[in-house]
């Protein structure tokens, strides 16, 4: 692999990493809101005597935790790939 091919792959993989990190931010934000919904529902149970039913929020949290785990694995793999190409094109490792 020549330097320019490695540079192209480095840049492409770096862009994929940034996109994946943005996806991770969205998942974490969703987890934050789901946890807030649980807290709100608990308060509603105390103040309005509405029954507490956490199933929807817990399902959403469970799905997003799985997605977050997959995204973290993808970020680790992309980072490893970027660092591999960095050696060939004299770019910094991350």
ABEGO torsion letter per residue (X at the ends): XBAAAAAAAAAAAAAAAAAAAAAAAAAAAAAAAAAAAAAAAAAAAAAAGBBBBAAAAAAAAAAAAAAAAAAAAAAAAAAAAAAAAAAAAGBBBX
